[in-house]
Amino acid sequence: MHNIILKELRVLGVSVADGKYHMSGKSFSREELFENIRSTTKKRKRLLWTMWHEVAMELTSDATNSSPTDSIRKLFVSSLHDLYTLSCCFDELDKCNVVKAIKVSLDKDIESFSSISMSNVIDYALSIEWLNHLIRRDLYTIALITKLSESLQTEATGVAGPWSRTDVPMQERVFKWDQVAGETAGRAMDRRNQRRYRQGFEGYKDLWPNEGTYWREIRNEPYKFDDKDSNPYPHRNTLWSS
């Protein structure tokens, strides 16, 4: 697991050597690297928050110029759908009516938007998706570095089972299976009734699909804008420890 995390960090541009973390040609301690990434993430979140509100304002502006071309129309509709799908992942955007503004725009006649407004929304969509990718990349990097530090901490444990405590008789070193049968009887049924085996492909295009494993890909999980989330991927600890 330690080597897998190191390889993943190298893909993200972070290398580890002699207890130092190297990124963008500079060396950092663990705490310095955390502070550097978190500072960058805060700036990107503030910029992204502003851009979401600018999109909502752009969509409510009046059309004042000529009609757009067919290519601009197609890109505008596609960008608007992508923005709505992404905005639904964040409760903060729903509370400040950004999601509502985008949803209302999807129900409006396309002729009510000007060519300039459509072009601006397309530019915003590209910028928002890229910033969203960078923020998730930063959070994923922090989670990997945290897990890397935990993997370096080893814990010594004693040997258990019939080959331990050889100074006592065999009957005192072993136990009968029926003594723990009640604790393990339901595990086979639990494995057969896993969510991924029971659920079908209904709602395939839903934001939270039912097929496959319970948790979505780590890089696709939403984050918070208020910087109060200590661990954006609490479920990943279970996957890593397995």
GROMACS elastic network, one bead per residue, 0.5 to 0.9 nm:
[ bonds ]
;  ai    aj funct       b0    kb
    1     4     6  0.50546   500
    1     5     6  0.63080   500
    1     6     6  0.87252   500
    1   148     6  0.87013   500
    1   151     6  0.76465   500
    1   240     6  0.80592   500
    2     5     6  0.53537   500
    2     6     6  0.64109   500
    2     7     6  0.88626   500
    2   147     6  0.87390   500
    2   148     6  0.64196   500
    2   151     6  0.61648   500
    2   152     6  0.77299   500
    3     6     6  0.50344   500
    3     7     6  0.62305   500
    3     8     6  0.86368   500
    4     7     6  0.51859   500
    4     8     6  0.62396   500
    4     9     6  0.86681   500
    5     8     6  0.50518   500
    5     9     6  0.61332   500
    5    10     6  0.86321   500
    5   144     6  0.64368   500
    5   145     6  0.80675   500
    5   147     6  0.79419   500
    5   148     6  0.64749   500
    6     9     6  0.50991   500
    6    10     6  0.62557   500
    6    11     6  0.87932   500
    6    14     6  0.84238   500
    6    15     6  0.72222   500
    6    16     6  0.73939   500
    6   144     6  0.85716   500
    6   145     6  0.88566   500
    6   148     6  0.77256   500
    7    10     6  0.51026   500
    7    11     6  0.64588   500
    7    12     6  0.88668   500
    7    15     6  0.85541   500
    8    11     6  0.51607   500
    8    12     6  0.65645   500
    8    13     6  0.89341   500
    8    14     6  0.86952   500
    8   141     6  0.88085   500
    8   144     6  0.80528   500
    9    13     6  0.63266   500
    9    14     6  0.50871   500
    9    15     6  0.64579   500
    9    16     6  0.85410   500
    9   141     6  0.68837   500
    9   144     6  0.71504   500
    9   145     6  0.79103   500
   10    15     6  0.53460   500
   10    16     6  0.84728   500
   11    14     6  0.73750   500
   11    15     6  0.89494   500
   12    15     6  0.87869   500
   12   137     6  0.78245   500
   12   138     6  0.89695   500
   12   141     6  0.71682   500
   13    22     6  0.82195   500
   13    23     6  0.60074   500
   13    24     6  0.72804   500
   14    21     6  0.66517   500
   14    22     6  0.56608   500
   14    24     6  0.80110   500
   14   141     6  0.84202   500
   15    20     6  0.83456   500
   15    21     6  0.57935   500
   15    22     6  0.51697   500
   15    23     6  0.67522   500
   16    19     6  0.65768   500
   16    20     6  0.56944   500
   16    22     6  0.62293   500
   17    20     6  0.54185   500
   17    21     6  0.66537   500
   17    22     6  0.78076   500
   18    21     6  0.84793   500
   19    29     6  0.76045   500
   19    30     6  0.84632   500
   20    27     6  0.63517   500
   20    28     6  0.59058   500
   20    29     6  0.54544   500
   20    30     6  0.72692   500
   21    26     6  0.82700   500
   21    27     6  0.56270   500
   21    28     6  0.50931   500
   21    29     6  0.60242   500
   21    30     6  0.67163   500
   21    33     6  0.72489   500
   22    25     6  0.64780   500
   22    26     6  0.55071   500
   22    28     6  0.61885   500
   22    29     6  0.87705   500
   22    33     6  0.87260   500
   23    26     6  0.54493   500
   23    27     6  0.65812   500
   23    28     6  0.78046   500
   23    33     6  0.84678   500
   24    27     6  0.85128   500
   27    33     6  0.85127   500
   28    31     6  0.78022   500
   28    32     6  0.55093   500
   28    33     6  0.54352   500
   29    32     6  0.51207   500
   29    33     6  0.60749   500
   29    34     6  0.85611   500
   30    33     6  0.52541   500
   30    34     6  0.62375   500
   30    35     6  0.87310   500
   30   145     6  0.80027   500
   31    34     6  0.50762   500
   31    35     6  0.62175   500
   31    36     6  0.86027   500
   32    35     6  0.51294   500
   32    36     6  0.61174   500
   32    37     6  0.86742   500
   33    36     6  0.50210   500
   33    37     6  0.61531   500
   33    38     6  0.84627   500
   33   142     6  0.88407   500
   34    37     6  0.53207   500
   34    38     6  0.60012   500
   34    39     6  0.84441   500
   34   142     6  0.67564   500
   34   145     6  0.86448   500
   35    38     6  0.51657   500
   35    39     6  0.59632   500
   35    40     6  0.85637   500
   36    39     6  0.53005   500
   36    40     6  0.63686   500
   36    41     6  0.87028   500
   37    40     6  0.51756   500
   37    41     6  0.61083   500
   37    42     6  0.87038   500
   37   138     6  0.63929   500
   37   139     6  0.83580   500
   37   141     6  0.85296   500
   37   142     6  0.76832   500
   38    42     6  0.61511   500
   38    43     6  0.87108   500
   38   138     6  0.77637   500
   38   139     6  0.83018   500
   38   142     6  0.84745   500
   39    42     6  0.52575   500
   39    43     6  0.65087   500
   39    44     6  0.88167   500
   40    43     6  0.52764   500
   40    44     6  0.63165   500
   40    45     6  0.87061   500
   40   135     6  0.86791   500
   40   138     6  0.83960   500
   41    44     6  0.50718   500
   41    45     6  0.60921   500
   41    46     6  0.86560   500
   41   134     6  0.81950   500
   41   135     6  0.58334   500
   41   136     6  0.89652   500
   41   138     6  0.66721   500
   41   139     6  0.80044   500
   42    45     6  0.50857   500
   42    46     6  0.62538   500
   42    47     6  0.86701   500
   42   135     6  0.88160   500
   42   225     6  0.82685   500
   42   226     6  0.88207   500
   42   227     6  0.73540   500
   43    46     6  0.52398   500
   43    47     6  0.62897   500
   43    48     6  0.86095   500
   44    47     6  0.50897   500
   44    48     6  0.60040   500
   44    49     6  0.84948   500
   44   131     6  0.67075   500
   44   132     6  0.84717   500
   44   134     6  0.81346   500
   44   135     6  0.68567   500
   45    49     6  0.59942   500
   45    50     6  0.85779   500
   45   131     6  0.81657   500
   45   132     6  0.84298   500
   45   135     6  0.73742   500
   45   224     6  0.88234   500
   45   225     6  0.60728   500
   45   226     6  0.86095   500
   45   227     6  0.88426   500
   46    49     6  0.51148   500
   46    50     6  0.63250   500
   46    51     6  0.87141   500
   46   225     6  0.77566   500
   47    50     6  0.51958   500
   47    51     6  0.62497   500
   47    52     6  0.88155   500
   47   131     6  0.85294   500
   48    51     6  0.50239   500
   48    52     6  0.62798   500
   48    53     6  0.88559   500
   48   127     6  0.85770   500
   48   128     6  0.63810   500
   48   131     6  0.67241   500
   48   132     6  0.76456   500
   49    52     6  0.53517   500
   49    53     6  0.66953   500
   49    54     6  0.88708   500
   49    93     6  0.86077   500
   49   225     6  0.75961   500
   50    53     6  0.53494   500
   50    54     6  0.62683   500
   50    55     6  0.87747   500
   51    55     6  0.61824   500
   51    56     6  0.87184   500
   51   124     6  0.70048   500
   51   127     6  0.85026   500
   51   128     6  0.71767   500
   52    55     6  0.51771   500
   52    56     6  0.65161   500
   52    57     6  0.88795   500
   52    87     6  0.85727   500
   52    93     6  0.80330   500
   52    98     6  0.69958   500
   52   124     6  0.81997   500
   52   128     6  0.77295   500
   53    56     6  0.50538   500
   53    57     6  0.62894   500
   53    58     6  0.85903   500
   53    93     6  0.88381   500
   53    96     6  0.88506   500
   53    98     6  0.65575   500
   54    57     6  0.50309   500
   54    58     6  0.60487   500
   54    59     6  0.86141   500
   54   124     6  0.84815   500
   55    58     6  0.50032   500
   55    59     6  0.62119   500
   55    60     6  0.87848   500
   55    98     6  0.82347   500
   55   101     6  0.89090   500
   55   102     6  0.83122   500
   55   120     6  0.82480   500
   55   121     6  0.63643   500
   55   124     6  0.67865   500
   55   125     6  0.85202   500
   56    59     6  0.52467   500
   56    60     6  0.65329   500
   56    61     6  0.89729   500
   56    97     6  0.85055   500
   56    98     6  0.57933   500
   56    99     6  0.83774   500
   56   100     6  0.88763   500
   56   101     6  0.57361   500
   56   102     6  0.66256   500
   57    60     6  0.52719   500
   57    61     6  0.63907   500
   57   101     6  0.84818   500
   58    61     6  0.53159   500
   58    62     6  0.86817   500
   58   117     6  0.62886   500
   58   118     6  0.87933   500
   58   120     6  0.76692   500
   58   121     6  0.72265   500
   59    62     6  0.83435   500
   59   101     6  0.73043   500
   59   102     6  0.73300   500
   59   105     6  0.66648   500
   59   113     6  0.77598   500
   59   117     6  0.71391   500
   59   118     6  0.85427   500
   59   121     6  0.77773   500
   60   101     6  0.76426   500
   60   105     6  0.80784   500
   60   113     6  0.89957   500
   61   113     6  0.82147   500
   61   117     6  0.78513   500
   62   112     6  0.75646   500
   62   113     6  0.71862   500
   62   114     6  0.76959   500
   62   117     6  0.88022   500
   63    66     6  0.84766   500
   63   111     6  0.84514   500
   63   112     6  0.60388   500
   63   113     6  0.51646   500
   63   115     6  0.81042   500
   63   116     6  0.84832   500
   63   117     6  0.75879   500
   64   113     6  0.85015   500
   64   114     6  0.62903   500
   64   115     6  0.88690   500
   64   116     6  0.88242   500
   65    68     6  0.89449   500
   65   114     6  0.57706   500
   65   115     6  0.68552   500
   65   116     6  0.75950   500
   66   114     6  0.66125   500
   66   115     6  0.65686   500
   66   116     6  0.88813   500
   67   111     6  0.74264   500
   67   113     6  0.82377   500
   67   114     6  0.61560   500
   67   115     6  0.57577   500
   68    71     6  0.82058   500
   68    72     6  0.61260   500
   68    73     6  0.65943   500
   68   111     6  0.89912   500
   68   113     6  0.87764   500
   68   114     6  0.67923   500
   68   116     6  0.80852   500
   68   118     6  0.79077   500
   68   119     6  0.88885   500
   69    72     6  0.53279   500
   69    73     6  0.63628   500
   69    74     6  0.89038   500
   69   115     6  0.78280   500
   70    73     6  0.50145   500
   70    74     6  0.63027   500
   70    75     6  0.87049   500
   71    74     6  0.52412   500
   71    75     6  0.62511   500
   71    76     6  0.85058   500
   72    75     6  0.51789   500
   72    76     6  0.59350   500
   72    77     6  0.86333   500
   72   115     6  0.75736   500
   72   118     6  0.69502   500
   72   119     6  0.69309   500
   72   122     6  0.85075   500
   73    76     6  0.50785   500
   73    77     6  0.62615   500
   73    78     6  0.86594   500
   73   110     6  0.79260   500
   73   115     6  0.84160   500
   73   118     6  0.73398   500
   74    77     6  0.53434   500
   74    78     6  0.62502   500
   74    79     6  0.85509   500
   75    78     6  0.51667   500
   75    79     6  0.59504   500
   75    80     6  0.84623   500
   75   118     6  0.83805   500
   75   119     6  0.86273   500
   75   122     6  0.67662   500
   76    79     6  0.51082   500
   76    80     6  0.60315   500
   76    81     6  0.86477   500
   76   118     6  0.55786   500
   76   119     6  0.72454   500
   76   121     6  0.68733   500
   76   122     6  0.57719   500
   77    80     6  0.51226   500
   77    81     6  0.63137   500
   77    82     6  0.87208   500
   77   106     6  0.79971   500
   77   110     6  0.85597   500
   77   118     6  0.87588   500
   77   122     6  0.89731   500
   78    81     6  0.52518   500
   78    82     6  0.62938   500
   78    83     6  0.86925   500
   78   122     6  0.87412   500
   79    82     6  0.50693   500
   79    83     6  0.60896   500
   79    84     6  0.86027   500
   79   121     6  0.73365   500
   79   122     6  0.58202   500
   79   123     6  0.89692   500
   79   124     6  0.88039   500
   79   125     6  0.58607   500
   79   126     6  0.80792   500
   80    83     6  0.51167   500
   80    84     6  0.62104   500
   80    85     6  0.86764   500
   80   102     6  0.71649   500
   80   103     6  0.87872   500
   80   105     6  0.81546   500
   80   106     6  0.71499   500
   80   121     6  0.75975   500
   80   122     6  0.79452   500
   80   125     6  0.76761   500
   81    84     6  0.51882   500
   81    85     6  0.62368   500
   81    86     6  0.86871   500
   81   102     6  0.86032   500
   81   103     6  0.88340   500
   81   106     6  0.76161   500
   82    85     6  0.51676   500
   82    86     6  0.62019   500
   82    87     6  0.85285   500
   82   125     6  0.76480   500
   82   129     6  0.89082   500
   83    86     6  0.51997   500
   83    87     6  0.59369   500
   83    88     6  0.86000   500
   83    99     6  0.88146   500
   83   102     6  0.76061   500
   83   125     6  0.63468   500
   83   128     6  0.83455   500
   83   129     6  0.83798   500
   84    87     6  0.51174   500
   84    88     6  0.62441   500
   84    99     6  0.65385   500
   84   102     6  0.60451   500
   84   103     6  0.66875   500
   84   106     6  0.87514   500
   85    88     6  0.55256   500
   85    89     6  0.73098   500
   85   207     6  0.78426   500
   86    89     6  0.56541   500
   86    90     6  0.78014   500
   86   129     6  0.84914   500
   87    90     6  0.57750   500
   87    91     6  0.83893   500
   87    93     6  0.64117   500
   87    94     6  0.75993   500
   87    98     6  0.77484   500
   87    99     6  0.59546   500
   87   102     6  0.86888   500
   88    91     6  0.72633   500
   88    93     6  0.76077   500
   88    94     6  0.70401   500
   88    99     6  0.65618   500
   88   207     6  0.86905   500
   89    93     6  0.85278   500
   89    94     6  0.88926   500
   89   207     6  0.81113   500
   89   221     6  0.84592   500
   89   222     6  0.60468   500
   89   223     6  0.86156   500
   90    93     6  0.56123   500
   90    94     6  0.67510   500
   90   222     6  0.67333   500
   90   223     6  0.75071   500
   90   224     6  0.73266   500
   90   225     6  0.87706   500
   91    94     6  0.50427   500
   91    95     6  0.62415   500
   91    96     6  0.88117   500
   91   224     6  0.85183   500
   92    95     6  0.51943   500
   92    96     6  0.64140   500
   92    97     6  0.88147   500
   92    98     6  0.88337   500
   92   224     6  0.78737   500
   92   225     6  0.76052   500
   93    96     6  0.53127   500
   93    97     6  0.63395   500
   93    98     6  0.52819   500
   93    99     6  0.59803   500
   93   100     6  0.88494   500
   94    97     6  0.52575   500
   94    98     6  0.60109   500
   94    99     6  0.51128   500
   94   100     6  0.69606   500
   95    98     6  0.77240   500
   95    99     6  0.82591   500
   96    99     6  0.79398   500
   96   100     6  0.86426   500
   97   101     6  0.61993   500
   97   102     6  0.87504   500
   98   101     6  0.51639   500
   98   102     6  0.64263   500
   98   103     6  0.86728   500
   99   102     6  0.52718   500
   99   103     6  0.61250   500
   99   104     6  0.86065   500
  100   103     6  0.50522   500
  100   104     6  0.60649   500
  100   105     6  0.85555   500
  101   104     6  0.52333   500
  101   105     6  0.62928   500
  101   106     6  0.88735   500
  102   105     6  0.50655   500
  102   106     6  0.64449   500
  103   106     6  0.51682   500
  103   107     6  0.68294   500
  104   107     6  0.53156   500
  104   108     6  0.65684   500
  105   108     6  0.51183   500
  105   109     6  0.82065   500
  105   110     6  0.86403   500
  106   109     6  0.82079   500
  106   110     6  0.85905   500
  107   110     6  0.88441   500
  108   111     6  0.84309   500
  108   112     6  0.72303   500
  108   113     6  0.89062   500
  109   112     6  0.56709   500
  109   113     6  0.79367   500
  110   113     6  0.57760   500
  110   114     6  0.86811   500
  111   114     6  0.73585   500
  113   116     6  0.82872   500
  113   117     6  0.62785   500
  113   118     6  0.66221   500
  114   117     6  0.52127   500
  114   118     6  0.62580   500
  114   119     6  0.86685   500
  115   118     6  0.51707   500
  115   119     6  0.62020   500
  115   120     6  0.86243   500
  116   119     6  0.51546   500
  116   120     6  0.61308   500
  116   121     6  0.86387   500
  117   120     6  0.50848   500
  117   121     6  0.61616   500
  117   122     6  0.86460   500
  118   121     6  0.51730   500
  118   122     6  0.62659   500
  118   123     6  0.87379   500
  119   122     6  0.51379   500
  119   123     6  0.63226   500
  119   124     6  0.86763   500
  120   123     6  0.51096   500
  120   124     6  0.61492   500
  120   125     6  0.86113   500
  121   125     6  0.60754   500
  121   126     6  0.87108   500
  122   125     6  0.51166   500
  122   126     6  0.64313   500
  122   127     6  0.87432   500
  123   126     6  0.53145   500
  123   127     6  0.62623   500
  123   128     6  0.85934   500
  124   127     6  0.50924   500
  124   128     6  0.59082   500
  124   129     6  0.84726   500
  125   128     6  0.51754   500
  125   129     6  0.61174   500
  125   130     6  0.85718   500
  126   129     6  0.53554   500
  126   130     6  0.62628   500
  126   131     6  0.87111   500
  127   130     6  0.51972   500
  127   131     6  0.61274   500
  127   132     6  0.84603   500
  128   131     6  0.51584   500
  128   132     6  0.59384   500
  128   133     6  0.84941   500
  129   132     6  0.50570   500
  129   133     6  0.61902   500
  129   134     6  0.87733   500
  130   133     6  0.50460   500
  130   134     6  0.63325   500
  130   135     6  0.87620   500
  131   134     6  0.50324   500
  131   135     6  0.61885   500
  131   136     6  0.86141   500
  132   135     6  0.52295   500
  132   136     6  0.62547   500
  132   137     6  0.85344   500
  133   136     6  0.52641   500
  133   137     6  0.60894   500
  133   138     6  0.87157   500
  133   219     6  0.82271   500
  133   220     6  0.89396   500
  134   138     6  0.62356   500
  134   139     6  0.87496   500
  135   138     6  0.51122   500
  135   139     6  0.63067   500
  135   140     6  0.85622   500
  135   223     6  0.86743   500
  136   139     6  0.51155   500
  136   140     6  0.60160   500
  136   141     6  0.85094   500
  136   218     6  0.89202   500
  136   219     6  0.60416   500
  136   220     6  0.77423   500
  136   221     6  0.80603   500
  136   222     6  0.81168   500
  136   223     6  0.77434   500
  137   140     6  0.51010   500
  137   141     6  0.61449   500
  137   142     6  0.87527   500
  137   219     6  0.71588   500
  138   141     6  0.50758   500
  138   142     6  0.63540   500
  138   143     6  0.87209   500
  139   142     6  0.51590   500
  139   143     6  0.62551   500
  139   144     6  0.86972   500
  139   219     6  0.88299   500
  139   223     6  0.86587   500
  139   231     6  0.86489   500
  139   232     6  0.73176   500
  139   233     6  0.88945   500
  140   143     6  0.50537   500
  140   144     6  0.62119   500
  140   145     6  0.87157   500
  140   218     6  0.77675   500
  140   219     6  0.69921   500
  140   232     6  0.85617   500
  140   233     6  0.84462   500
  141   144     6  0.51158   500
  141   145     6  0.62447   500
  141   146     6  0.86286   500
  142   145     6  0.51899   500
  142   146     6  0.61690   500
  142   147     6  0.86050   500
  143   146     6  0.51662   500
  143   147     6  0.62035   500
  143   148     6  0.85868   500
  143   231     6  0.75084   500
  143   232     6  0.82430   500
  143   233     6  0.77302   500
  144   147     6  0.50649   500
  144   148     6  0.60220   500
  144   149     6  0.87075   500
  145   149     6  0.63542   500
  145   150     6  0.87476   500
  146   149     6  0.53130   500
  146   150     6  0.64817   500
  146   151     6  0.88323   500
  147   150     6  0.50135   500
  147   151     6  0.61702   500
  147   152     6  0.88447   500
  147   237     6  0.83930   500
  147   240     6  0.85107   500
  148   151     6  0.51005   500
  148   152     6  0.66016   500
  149   152     6  0.53865   500
  149   153     6  0.70373   500
  150   153     6  0.54378   500
  150   154     6  0.84238   500
  151   154     6  0.72689   500
  158   164     6  0.87277   500
  159   163     6  0.78935   500
  159   164     6  0.59645   500
  159   165     6  0.86767   500
  160   163     6  0.71690   500
  160   164     6  0.55951   500
  160   165     6  0.81365   500
  161   164     6  0.57455   500
  161   165     6  0.83927   500
  161   173     6  0.68836   500
  161   174     6  0.68257   500
  162   165     6  0.76738   500
  162   166     6  0.80117   500
  162   170     6  0.72901   500
  162   173     6  0.53600   500
  162   174     6  0.56175   500
  163   166     6  0.65744   500
  163   173     6  0.80467   500
  164   167     6  0.84808   500
  164   173     6  0.74002   500
  165   168     6  0.60910   500
  165   169     6  0.87191   500
  165   173     6  0.67768   500
  166   169     6  0.73150   500
  166   170     6  0.78151   500
  166   173     6  0.78653   500
  168   171     6  0.83741   500
  168   172     6  0.65738   500
  168   173     6  0.70451   500
  169   172     6  0.55709   500
  169   173     6  0.67371   500
  170   173     6  0.50513   500
  170   174     6  0.64702   500
  171   174     6  0.57047   500
  171   175     6  0.74268   500
  172   175     6  0.76099   500
  175   178     6  0.85635   500
  175   179     6  0.70926   500
  175   180     6  0.87838   500
  176   179     6  0.56327   500
  176   180     6  0.78001   500
  177   180     6  0.57596   500
  177   181     6  0.60881   500
  178   182     6  0.75392   500
  179   182     6  0.74312   500
  179   183     6  0.87000   500
  180   183     6  0.53726   500
  180   184     6  0.65960   500
  180   185     6  0.85869   500
  181   184     6  0.53346   500
  181   185     6  0.56506   500
  182   185     6  0.54600   500
  182   186     6  0.80058   500
  183   186     6  0.74154   500
  183   187     6  0.85040   500
  184   187     6  0.56285   500
  184   188     6  0.81697   500
  185   188     6  0.70382   500
  185   189     6  0.81172   500
  186   189     6  0.53885   500
  186   190     6  0.62080   500
  186   191     6  0.88123   500
  187   191     6  0.62302   500
  187   192     6  0.87149   500
  188   191     6  0.51944   500
  188   192     6  0.63904   500
  188   193     6  0.87457   500
  189   192     6  0.51228   500
  189   193     6  0.61469   500
  189   194     6  0.87758   500
  190   193     6  0.51277   500
  190   194     6  0.63004   500
  191   194     6  0.55337   500
  192   197     6  0.72265   500
  192   198     6  0.85502   500
  193   196     6  0.82783   500
  193   197     6  0.64906   500
  193   198     6  0.62877   500
  194   197     6  0.54381   500
  194   198     6  0.63666   500
  194   199     6  0.87162   500
  195   198     6  0.51774   500
  195   199     6  0.59037   500
  195   210     6  0.78594   500
  195   211     6  0.80729   500
  195   212     6  0.83076   500
  195   213     6  0.76261   500
  195   214     6  0.69154   500
  196   199     6  0.57035   500
  196   200     6  0.80672   500
  196   210     6  0.71686   500
  196   211     6  0.56070   500
  196   212     6  0.50716   500
  196   213     6  0.55572   500
  196   214     6  0.67717   500
  197   200     6  0.78697   500
  197   211     6  0.81177   500
  197   212     6  0.80554   500
  198   211     6  0.87942   500
  199   202     6  0.79497   500
  199   210     6  0.60788   500
  199   211     6  0.60666   500
  199   212     6  0.85879   500
  200   203     6  0.88630   500
  200   204     6  0.88727   500
  200   210     6  0.70624   500
  200   211     6  0.61448   500
  201   204     6  0.54550   500
  201   209     6  0.81216   500
  201   210     6  0.68729   500
  201   211     6  0.59316   500
  202   205     6  0.85717   500
  202   206     6  0.88155   500
  202   209     6  0.83482   500
  202   210     6  0.74820   500
  202   211     6  0.83634   500
  203   206     6  0.52579   500
  203   207     6  0.88786   500
  203   208     6  0.87147   500
  203   209     6  0.67036   500
  203   210     6  0.75286   500
  204   207     6  0.86402   500
  204   208     6  0.87429   500
  204   209     6  0.58809   500
  204   210     6  0.74535   500
  204   211     6  0.78074   500
  205   208     6  0.82683   500
  205   209     6  0.68981   500
  206   209     6  0.53937   500
  206   210     6  0.84363   500
  208   215     6  0.87650   500
  208   216     6  0.77375   500
  209   212     6  0.80604   500
  209   214     6  0.85854   500
  209   216     6  0.81853   500
  210   213     6  0.80207   500
  210   214     6  0.72148   500
  211   214     6  0.77510   500
  212   215     6  0.84297   500
  212   216     6  0.86490   500
  213   216     6  0.72300   500
  215   218     6  0.79673   500
  215   235     6  0.76730   500
  215   236     6  0.87029   500
  216   219     6  0.83849   500
  216   220     6  0.67814   500
  216   221     6  0.70486   500
  217   220     6  0.55378   500
  217   221     6  0.71233   500
  218   221     6  0.57672   500
  218   233     6  0.72065   500
  218   236     6  0.76131   500
  219   222     6  0.84901   500
  221   232     6  0.79539   500
  221   233     6  0.76721   500
  222   232     6  0.79094   500
  223   227     6  0.87756   500
  223   229     6  0.77682   500
  223   232     6  0.61893   500
  223   233     6  0.89983   500
  224   227     6  0.62981   500
  224   228     6  0.74068   500
  224   229     6  0.66443   500
  224   232     6  0.81947   500
  225   228     6  0.81214   500
  225   229     6  0.88869   500
  226   229     6  0.77471   500
  227   230     6  0.78635   500
  229   232     6  0.60023   500
  231   234     6  0.58118   500
  232   235     6  0.88799   500
  233   236     6  0.55056   500
  233   237     6  0.77063   500
  234   237     6  0.59806   500
  234   238     6  0.80004   500
  235   238     6  0.56922   500
  235   239     6  0.70424   500
  236   239     6  0.50687   500
  236   240     6  0.61321   500
  236   241     6  0.85921   500
  237   240     6  0.51405   500
  237   241     6  0.61150   500
  237   242     6  0.86952   500
  238   241     6  0.52899   500
  238   242     6  0.63665   500
  239   242     6  0.54305   500
